[in-house]
């Protein structure tokens, strides 16, 4: 029932220059949606915890910790030509207990909205459960990025399966030189490169990754482990660089200065992808078993890397069917064993890369943006039909 009219979509999310995985996700998706002729260029309502320098894309701001700001902004949106809002949901980016101010926002919103979930907790606190349950009730659709969260959404949050859509976390596409060529360009010729990237925080379990490398380095003298990314801004505000300093101290105690390198900066997407392309193995030694999605792991799968990971929810799904290896939580010996297996079996490594890349190709942003557009158009058409029914 597409009339040929371009549709107006907006996103409620954090947004660059705020340094946050959700902000990058939203920016990547929107840039890809810009290329789709059915839509006008999407706009953003940014959630801000301080002053940021935003592009013209941001048409309104919500002050994260100001409850009234949520109500006022919802009312403002109602008087615009925005037809559909996409709420990028993560408990930590909204104000109030467990981000409850988002409910004030949706209670005052008069246009349809879709909620994209970046965290799905199988065992939430009651407040967390009630917030997501209410968002699910009021959303026209709920998007999740992993199939294994669908039963959780139905059982724990009472969201009917008819409302739930699974759309992959997107991955940016780049044409890059070969792994060996990149290694040569970056002084890593003849080195075995293992990497982990993302904002540093204690939940990443990097101490276990470092201990695993100490075991690997005994046999593979050429191994180098890149820990890529700056400390998470929230962690830095609370406890400075204590976690990074603890990791550096561990590297020194284990005499791993030749084998572990920290790149302490907020990496651009091109830098991330270059390091990934250069990597023989991507490692996520995360501690939280319920993590439903990981943008960093999505990128690694997108570029066909062999992944060694702890068995958190998203990793189990992404690495099934021989696409990687799972190690035990908080167990450096288990991580080392899986890395060792990959390094000792180059044919197995090659086969894993092939399988991972096959899934990765379906996760590129152009494909993901088309899936979102289809969802937007169907939602708007259904909404139009329901509005036009004679009661």
N, C-alpha and C positions, 0 to 999 in steps of 0.2 A: 504493500500500500504506500510505497514511496512516491511522494508527489513531485519530486525533483527539487524541492526546496532544501537548501543546506540547513543542517540542524545546529543548534547552539548547545554545546556541552561545556560544563565547567567542572573543575576538580577542587575538592577541599583537601589540603595536604600541607605538609612542610614543603619548602621549595628552595632551591639554591638562590642566594648564597648561603643558606643554612646548611651546615655540613651534617648530613643525615642520610642514611640509606633510603628512607622513604622519599626524601626530596629528590634524590638522583633517579629513583624508580619513576616518579611522576614526570620528571623532566624528560626522561628517555621515551616514555610512552607518548607524551604529548607531542614531542618532536616528530614521532612517527605518524601520529594521527594528523599532523599538519599536511601530510602528503595525500590524505584521503579526500577525494572531491565531494563526498556526501556531507562532509562536516565543515562548518566554519572553524577557523583556528581556535582550539579550546583555550579557555581562560582559567585562571587559578585564584582561589581564595586561600591565602597562605596563613598557616598557623605560626605565629611568631612568639618566641620567648624573650626576644630583645629586638633592637633595631637592626634590620638587614637592608642591604641595597639590592632590591629586586628589579627584574626587567619589567617592561611594560605588560608582559603576560599577566602579572599579578594585578588584579583589578580591585581587590579588597584584602584586608588583613583581619584576622581574629587575634586578639591578645590572649595568649594561651591560658593565663591564670586569672582572667577577668570574666566572671560568669555572665555579666551583662553584655559583654562583647559578642558572645555566642547568640544571644537572643536578638540583639540589634542587627547583626550581620545576616541572620536568617531572614529577618523582615526586609532588609535591603535587597536581598537576592530575589525575594518574591516580586519586587517591582521592576525587575530587569527582564530582558528577553531570553534569559537562560531557561532552557526547556528540561534539562536533565542534569542532576548533580552526581558526581562520583565522589564518595567519601573514602579516602584511603585511611583505613583504620589500624591504629596501633595504640594500645592503652596509654603508653608513655607520652604521646604528643598532645593529648588533650588535658585540660585542667580539671581540678577536683579529684576526689578519691577514685582511683582506677580510671581516670579520664571521664568521669560522669558528666561533665559539662556538655559533652557532645549530645546528650539526651535533651538538654534545654534547646540546643540548636535544632534538632530534628522535630521537636514538638512545635516549633514556630515556623517550620519550613512548609511551604504550600505546593512545591513542585515535586515530582517524583525523584527518588534518588536510588542509586546502586551503592552498596558497600563492598569494598574490596578489603579482604582480611589479610593482614600481614602476620598476625599471631592467632593461633587457634589452640587454646589450652584445654587438654582433656580433663584436667583436674583443677578448674579455676576456683578462686575465692568466690563466695556467694555474690559479692558486688560485681566482680568481673563477669560472672555468668549472667546476671540480670541485665547488665549493660548490653552485652552481645545479643541476648535473647530479644530485648526490646528493639535493638537496631535491626535484627532479623525480621521481626514482625512488621516494622514500618518500611523496610526497604522493598523496592519492587523486585530486586534480585540481589543475591549475595555471591560474590566471586571469591573462590579459594584457589590457591596455587598448587595444591597437592590433592590427589584422589583420596589419600588415606585420612584426610580431615573430614570428608563428607559424612561418614557414620558418626563422628564426634559432634558435628554441627546438628545432626538430626537428634541424637540421643541426649546430649548434654544441654544444647541450647534450644531444642525443640523447633528448629528451622526445617520446614518441609523440603524434601528433596527436589520438588518442582521449582523451588526458588533458588536452588544452588547451581552455580556454573563453575566448572573447573577450567581455568585459563593459566597456562604456564607463566612463570616469572620470565620476563624477556631478557634477551642477551643482545648486545650491540654487535653488528657484523663489521668486520674489518678484513681486508686482504693483507696478509702479512708474509714476510720472508719465512723460510723454513726454520725449524727449531735450531738446527746446527748453524745456520747463517746468523741468526740472532745471538746465539751464544758467542760466536766469534766477535760480533760487533760489540758485545758488552763484556768482553774479557773473561768469558766463561767457557772458552774452548776446552773440550775434553773434561768438562765437569758434569757431574750428575746434579741436576737442579731440582730441588723440592721447594715448594712455596706455600705460604698461607697469606691471604690478604684480608683486610677489613679493619674497622676501628677496634683498637685494643681494649679489652676489658677482661677481668678475671674469669668470666664465664667461658672464654675462648679455650682455656686449658692448654695454653701454649707451653707451659712448663713441661707437660708430658711429651709434647712434640720435640722440645729441645733434648730431653732425656733420651728419647727414641733415637735422635740423630747421633748422640754420643755412642750408642750401641752400633749403629750403622757405620759410623766413621772408622771403627776398628778394622773393618774389612774393606770398606769402600773409601779410600783416602781422598777420592776426588769429590765427595758429596759436599754440597753447599745448600743450606736452608735459608731461604729469604722470608723474613717476617715483615710483611709490607703493610704500612699504614700507621697513622698517628693514634694517640690515645683517644678514646671516646670522649667528646667534650663534657658529658655529664660526669664521667669518672674523673676526668681531669679537674673539674670544678670541686669535686668532693675530696679527692685524695691525691691531687697532683699527678706526678709521674711514678708513684710508688710501685705500681704493677710492672711497668717497663723496667724500672731500676732493679726490681726483684729478678726479672728475666735476664737482664744483663749480668747480674751477680751470679746467676746459675751458669751462664755461658762461661764466665771466667773461672768458676770453681771446677767446671768439667773440662777446662782447657780447649774450648771449642771456638776460639776466636777465628780460626781459619775456616770453620764450617758453618757458622751462623752469622747472618748479616741482617741488621735492622735497617729498614728504610723508613725513617720517622717523618712522614709527610702525608697529607691528604692526596692520594694519587688521582690523577686524571684517568678517565676511562682508557685512553690510549696507552698510558703507562701500565695499567692493570693488565690489559690484554697482551701487551708485549711481554710482561713477566710470565703470564700464563702460557703463552705460545712457547716461551723459552723453557718451561718446566717439563721435567720428566714425570713428576708426580705432584699432585695437589693434595695437601693434607688439611683436614679439619678435625682437630682433637677436642671438639667442643664438649662441655660438661652437661648441658641441659638436654635430657632425653626427649623432651616434648617439642623441640623446635620444629615448627610446621613448615617453615620455608627459610631458605638461606640464599640471598642474592649472590654471595660469593661462590657458593657451590653451584648455583645455576650457571654462572659465568664459566666455571671450570668444565662443566658438562657441555656447555655450548661450544667450547673449543676442543672437545674431544680428549681431555686429559684423563689419565688414570688417577682415580681419587682413592685415597686411603682416609677413612673417617671413622669416628665413633658412631654408634648406631642410633643417632637421634632420628626422629620421625621422618624428616625430609630426606636425609641421607639414605635411609632404608629403601625409600621409594625410588630415588634417583639411581641408586647403585644396584638395583635388582637386575636380574638377567645378565649377570657377568659384566656389569659396567664399572666395577670397582670392588674394593675390599673393605670390610668392616672390622674394626678392632674394638676391644673392650673399653669401657669408660675408665678414665683415671688409671690407665695402665700403659706405661711407656714400653714395656716389653712386648705387649700385644701389638702396639703400633709398629714397633721395630720389626717384628716378625712378618707383618704384612708388607712393609716396605721392602724388606729383604727378599721376600718371595717375588715381588715385581722385578726387582733389579737382577735377580738370579735367573729369571725366565723371560728373556726378551721377546719370544714368540707369543707368550701369554699377554705380555704388555701390549704388543701390537694389536692383538685380537680385542683386548679391552678398549683400547683407543678407538678402534673401528666401531664397536658397539656403542660407546659413549657418544661418539660424533654423530651416529645415526639418530639418536634421540636429540642431541644438541641442535641439529639442523631444524628441528620442529619448534625450537625455542627462540629463534631470532625475532627481533622486535617487529619486523615487517609482518610476519605471520601473526604474532601476538596482537598487534594493532588491528589487523583484519578481524580477529576473533572478537575483540572489544567492540569494534564498529558494528558488527553483526548483532551483538547483544544490545547496543545502544538503539539501533534502528528498530529491532523487534520490540524493545521496551516502549519506545516512543509510539510505534504503530498501535500496540496493544492499549496504551494509555489513551490514545486518540479515539480508538474504538469504544472503550469503556466510557469515555467522556460524552460520546455522541449518542449513546443508548437512551431511548426514551424510557423513563421510569414511571 
